[in-house]
Amino acid sequence: MYHPTHIKMGPLLLLALLLLSSSLMSAAGFPAQAADSRYFAETGHTVQAQFLAYWQAHGGLAQQGYPLSEEVTAVSPTDGKPYTMQYFERAVFERHPENAPPAAVQLSLLGVFAYAQRYGPAGAANQHVASDNARFFPQTGHSLGGLFRAYWEGHGDLAQQGYPISDEFSETSALDGKPYTVQYFQRAVFERHPEQAGTPYEVLLSQLGRLRYTAQTAPTATVTTPAGLPGERLPVPGDVQLGGHYLVYTRGSAPNMGIFAYNLLTRQEQAVKTGIAALGALTFSPQGNALVWSETAEGRVRLRGYYLDRRQEFIIIDTPVGSSLDESGLSLDGEDLYYTDFQANHNGIFRRNLQGGPETRFGSVSPGTPNPSQGQIVAGRFVWKQQIPDGVRLNLYDLPAAHNTVITETRSADIIHLSADYVVWHSYANPDHPQVVLYSIATGRSQTLAADSFGPVIGGHWAVISRQPSFGPPQVGYSLVLYDLATGQAQVLPVQDRQRVWGVALTDHALLYTGERDPGLYYLPLP
């Protein structure tokens, strides 16, 4: 029997400190707050004066999000001038002292920047004008209607959102890998969430501030270490999971295991949970916002979740020891946790949103049926293998649509990775010349990405494969080849001292790997 419960965790020491005087709070590391400033413990930043007044008067947390930085001086990409700025999850505030209030605080044109960066001068394809109560804007040549118009008019309209710079179209989110109907504005991107129909959250804003902050603060220099490996050696174990700008890993051994997270932007470690007696599966969302693990204690198996930015722990599932919950099938895709259960009275593949709500079942499981235990679920899809007389069959299963697509039938396929747009795997169809094969979900076509290669990994629009000396000139040594799937360009990253590459992890912004003789973890920022 399942007993889902959400628990807000708060350290007792922090609660005690909050009862002390402001001088003691400052000594303990908590800033004393003036009347025109507010400290956000969720991200460790303070908003004050004009920026705080604007934040409070223009939707607060729901509209702007948490602060991601303190006030900084930065050059605006719009006019090339320096301004005092502060980054928030959904916006960037600019202080314009040349203007009288209320125009003294303005928002950066993040929508213009993001639209141009993603779609170029031609703009996004397959746009359409909303048919419900549409309003045409001659300033930009685009229209606004339906839910998006109602949201625009009710949430600051032109001053807060800007003019529409596109019509509506479908886009895959860079944060959770899912497709949404979107519309770009000068200062925002609206997303329609039909799963939230009838609630205030049916229209949400893309986190443009977070994406811009990550792009502005990500390290750009490549450092060569004394060991001879390219990249920066990080002070964390070699066995990690990578998502967003976080690494998640474990330390210790039973009965005192610990889960930790390392922030690649701040270079700080965060203790998620320590003192775990019996740790089971651990899964981390590719977007880097949450992680889920199982632990056994007091005769029960509990699935626990944790939001990294909020530092909030909660219980998802609480079930007796001996249940048939398949921990190898745990997969976290954004806010959605997928898991498999083989119990007679609770059999199937299930999805549960971390924010709450009912459990969704996607059919029963048995030998030979689609089962996500072989890999990560991305955008509601997973890859699964079937044994056939002459080898294996690779399948792509879409859970919401209950539809199976046969990708290929081949002699051998392993090291399979999935993104929102591609599947990549290592094929031994010719044992003397192993290949890396790339499959496009949009076109349904496969192509050889690289011959005489192995170990493919995919993340965002990047793919990386490994090469070893036996497949090339002896003087080359071991190397990684990085492919930009958006442009088709490839770049060789030599691994010096001829070290074998043991493990690779990849996202849109970073490449991580470990070496044979140096098991440390090396970090390479991607352009």
C-alpha positions, 0 to 999 in steps of 0.5 A: 500500500502506498502512502505518498506524503510531502514533507518540508524539511527545515534544520533545527539549528536554522530554526533556533538561529532565526529566533535570535537577535539580528546581530547574532543572525549576522554572526551566523552568516544570515544577513540582517535585513533592512526594511527595503531588502529581502534575503532569499534562503532558497538561493542565498541572494538578497534583493533590495531597494528599487529592484525589490520594489519592482519585484513586489509590484510586478508578480513577485515569485510567480512572475519573476522567480527567485534571485540567482545573483546579487546586483552586478554591472553588466553590458546590455546586449540590446544597446551595448551599455553597462547597467546595474543588473540582477538575475532572476529565474524568469527575468533580468532587472536593469537599473536605468538612472536616466529614467524617472520612476516607474521607468527606472527599472526595466527588464532585459529583452531576454525574449529577443535574445533567446529567439535570435539565438535559437532560430536565427533571422528566419525565425521558428517554423510552423507558426500559427495565429491564435484563432480566439480573440486575436489582436494584431500588433503592427509594431512587430507584425504578430498577433496575440490571442486566447490564453496567451492574450489573457495572461499578457493583459493580466500580467503587466502587458507591454511593460512586463512582457513586451510586444510579441515577436512570434506567433504560436508554435511548438517547441521542446523545452530546454529545461525539461525536454518536453514539447509545449505550445509557446509564443515569444515576446520581447521580454518573455516566452509563454508556455501553455501547460494543458496538464494544468488546465483550469488552474492559474498555472496553465500559462507559465513563463520559460526560465529565460533569466536562468538560461541567460545567467547560466550562459553568462557565468559558465566558465569558458577557459580550458585548463590543462592540469599537471596530470596532462589531461585537458579540462579542470579536475574537480574535487568530487568522486569520479562516479557522478550523475550530471544534470543542469549545472549540478553533479550528484554523487555518494560518499561513505558506506553502509550504514552511513551513506551520504548523497551530495551535490556539487554546483558547477557555477558556484564550485560549492558542495551541498549535502543532500542527505547523510546517515543513510543506513541502506541506500538503493537506487539514485536517479537525477533529472537531466535538467538538474532540478531534482533527485530521487532515491530509495532507502530502507529503514524500519521494515519499509522502503521509501522513495524520497525526493529532493529539490536542489535549489529549494533544499527541500526533501519530501517522501514520494512512496512509502511501502513495506519491505518485500514489495516488487518495486523495480528500483532499476526502473526509476527514472526522473524526467523533469518533474515526473518520476517514472517507476515500475511495479510487478505486484499483482495488485499494482502492476505496471509502469507508473508516473507521479509528478513531484509536485503532487497529484494522482498516480498515472498508470501506463499499462501492465508489465511482463516478460517481453513487454516494454519496460523502462528499466533499461534506460532513462525516460526522456520526454515520456519516451524510453528505449528497450531491447528485445532478443531476436534470432539473429541479434537484438531489436531496438524499440522506442516506446512513447508512454503517453501515446502507448505507441511502439516504434521499431528503431532497428534490428541488428546483430548487437547494440549496447551503450544506448543513450536517449535525448528528446530528439535522438537515440545513439548506440554502439553497434558491433554489426561488424566486430572488426569495425564497431560503429556509433549509430545515430537515430533521429526521432523526428525523421525516423532515420538512422545514420552512422555517426562514427566508424571504428568508435565506441562509448557514445553519450548524448546530451542536448544537441551534443554527442561524444564518442571515444576512439582508441589507438587500435582504431587509428594511427598509434601516435594519436592515442586515446581521444574524444570526438565531440559532435554538434548535432545542430551543425554537423561539425566535429571536434577532436579532444585529445586525451593526453598521456594515452589514457583510456577514457572510462566514463563520460557524461554530457549536457548542453553546457558541459562534458565530464570524463574520467581517465584510466590512470587518473580516476579523478573527474575532469570538466570541460565547458562547452561553447 
